Amino acid sequence: MIHSRLAAIDAQPLPRGESWLIPLLVVLALVSGALLAFVVGHPRIALLLGLGTLLSGGAAILSARPTAASRTVFPAVSPDYALVASSLSLCPDPAVLTDSDGRLITANAAYRERFAGAPAPTGIGIDEEASAALGLARSLAWRDGQGCAAGITTSAGQVAVGVERVGSRGDQLLWRFPRPQPDRTRIAARRMRGAEGEILAQSGVLAAVIDGEGRLLAINSLMAERTGLNVEEGAPGPTLSDLLLPSEDGRVRFLSEGESARPLRLLHVPLGSGGTVSSAQVLLFDTTEAADITEPTNLQALLDILPIGLALVDRDGRFLTTNKAFRVAGGIVEGTRPAFPSDLVVKEDKAAVADAVRRNARGPAMSGDLAVRLGHQPTEPVALTIAGLRGLGDAAVLLLLKDNSEEAKLKRQIAQATKMQAVGQLAGGVAHDFNNILTAIIGHCDLMLMRHTPGDSDYDDIQQIKSNSNRAAGLTRQLLAFSRQQTLRPQVLQLPDVVSEVSHLLKRLLGETVTLTVKHGRNLGSVRADPGQLEQVIVNLAVNARDAMLAKGGGDLTIQTYAVSASQVAELGSEILPIADYVAFSITDTGVGIPPNVLGKVFEPFFTTKEVGKGTGLGLSTVYGIVKQSGGFIFAESKVGQGTTFVIYLPVHQEEKGQGPAPVVPAPKKEDLWGTGTVLLVEDEPMVRTVAERALTRQGYTVVTANNGEEALEVIGRGEPIDLLISDVVMPIMDGPTMVREARKTRPELPILFMSGYAEEQLRKSIDIDNCAFLPKPFSVQELAEAARKVLSAK
């Protein structure tokens, strides 16, 4: 309770009690002068000595008096009611400060909350008797310093009030309205009839609330079932002692169940305080005749529900109890229990675990984590929490063990996906730059071939250069496939048709020592993918399987297609594969298998287990990129010595309404590639710009070149006629899409042909421009002419 004091210290007058010293000093001076005159015989000398004594005494008195400078004067302080209000706010009970007549000065938040409108304390009574009681309390406080009243009827219910006279001048009154203490017994009984009692019942605990005389006020459903009682609110039942049969071992039994019933352990929890007899909460636990306090049946059932592995260890380091999650995570066979916690871990970790258990069992209660490897799973470290316990009987150490193998697996998958994405971005950038170089090489070869005829001495050399450039272009396509940036030509197709087309080639590739078996499922949906790329996926996987089986002298290769419904995907419980309908095909071999430490790296680029010179390490990474870019998923399973299975899931293609098959466009003839008109060519790479300019000029076009987007906009701004705009996508200063958007503001019908080393699908997702075509790099002179003619024909 806060007692507020308003102190005002007035200036006090200086003490005047020394005024009687002056007459005494005069008398003493006269007496001393008379004695001197009598002794010496000279009255003048006596008179002078008396005056000197009088002057010196007066000076001493004056010097002993406190001066104005040395006195501390406290001025009167006016009350700070803001500070008073802040102090009252610390009081949890309603409190208010008034003047002597009961007029309100300030009140705290509890007062304003309880009494709406915050009236003066003398006006909160709702009848004359209450107002008279409040006025009497005020009068008593004003007269005697304190006053009180109880049972005052107000709009907020009956209240008690205490009034105290405060302030430096005693001209103010402090009113306090203490809140009534909650009835703990009633609250406990209500909770026992509600959710809290039901939770105890579900845990196997019988519970009841009794009053000071031991009568039952409320019981939970389990105790009502065991005793057959129905204790209603407001009607106390029999006493608890009437229901129980005590025994010599301190346990009790229900009298209705007889002496052969299961014994109970009783826990008495008082609800009051002090030495008086009060109500209490009683908990009854089932036990057995040979019960171990550390392992009651109900406690073990509660522990087995916990998702975290938990175990109790005694002071000697031996197990007392373990729950189900601990036994599963620790690899403990059902029905057995190791003696010590160190028995669960590998040899290298036994000393650390034993030392930690011993230190926490006998020293101060602490807790800490240890990274250990379990004996049944030595490759995966787990976290073992060891905490000291006190006051729980024989239990001295608590062990917490969590099976985080799934969590570690997900972390590895995320790390692998992140690494693959980073390498893919690097591969895509390298392939883009390399495509520009190959475009220039292939283009110059085409231009040189136009000046040479077959049989010429340079013709074969130029063809060889072009052939090698095309092989290099195939390598960049593999890099782009891995980075999911390859230009695909997707079609709606049936997967068995693709497998049938490539199976003839596979028989020649696999050789006589490998037997190929193809199986097709029923009711397969159609998929949308690039058939050529799917054939490459099958060939790459089959060739790797062949190499794995040749180490064993041969084997069987099985390709199987089958449908996977959404319900089957849900049953798989995969966190990677979304729930949908898929068409899957698996490629299974009987080769040497892939070790577990290598299986997670097979899709990484440039990773290979083959000998030097026999593998580039891009085969499976290309497969991974093609499958992911086609919207599918690929998984690998392998057992050393038994073989490997690659499973690929492709989503079933849903035909849109009104969508028909794509029309077949016949290949253009050479004479159809000739064109006229002005072409604005925008390319930042000089070698690519030169080849494209020469190729278009030879086809009859007038070519205007620009190094970047800004120069192209200057050309367009001059008003020159432009029939076609051919632009690279990625350029410094201003990229191609930005430049095209600006150009379309003045020339909205201008045809656009983008050329880039990145995938068309990726670019179309990021380029929101209508009526634009795309030409992938590297391209030949004829491909550039075909693309330009096609765009102009559609104008």
Secondary structure, 3 states (H helix, E strand, C coil): CCCCCCCCCCCCCCCCHHHHHHHHHHHHHHHHHHHHHHHHCCHHHHHHHHHHHHHHHHHHHHHHCCCCCCCCCCCCCCCCHHHHHHHHHCCCCCEEEEECCCCEEEECHHHHHHCCCCCCHHHCECCHHHHHHHHHHHHHHHHHCEEEEEEEEECCEEEEEEEEEECCCCCEEEEECCCCCCCHHHHHHHHHHCHHHHHHHHCCEEEEEECCCCEEEEECHHHHHHHCCCCCCCCCCCEHHHCEEECCCCCEEEHHHCCCCCCEEEEEEECCCCCCCCCEEEEEEECCCCCCCCCCHHHHHHHHHCCCEEEEECCCCCEEEECHHHHHHHCCCCCCCCCCHHHHECHHHHHHHHHHHHHHHHCCCCEEEEEEEECCEEEEEEEEEEEEEEEECCEEEEEEECCCHHHHHHHHHHHHHHHHHHHHHHHHHHHHHHHHHHHHHHHHHHHHHCCCCCCCCCHHHHHHHHHHHHHHHHHHHHHHHHCCCCCCCCEEECHHHHHHHHHHHHHHHHCCCEEEEEEECCCCCCEEECHHHHHHHHHHHHHHHHHHHHCCCCEEEEEEEEEECHHHHHHHCCCCCCCCCEEEEEEEECCCCCCHHHHCCCCCCCCCCCCCCCCCCCHHHHHHHHHHHCCCEEEEEEECCCEEEEEEEEECCCCCCCCCCCCCCCCCCHHHHCCCCEEEEECCCHHHHHHHHHHHHHCCCEEEEECCHHHHHHHHHCCCCCCEEEEECCCCCCCHHHHHHHHHHHCCCCCEEEEECCCHHHHHHHCCCCCEEEEECCCCHHHHHHHHHHHHHCC
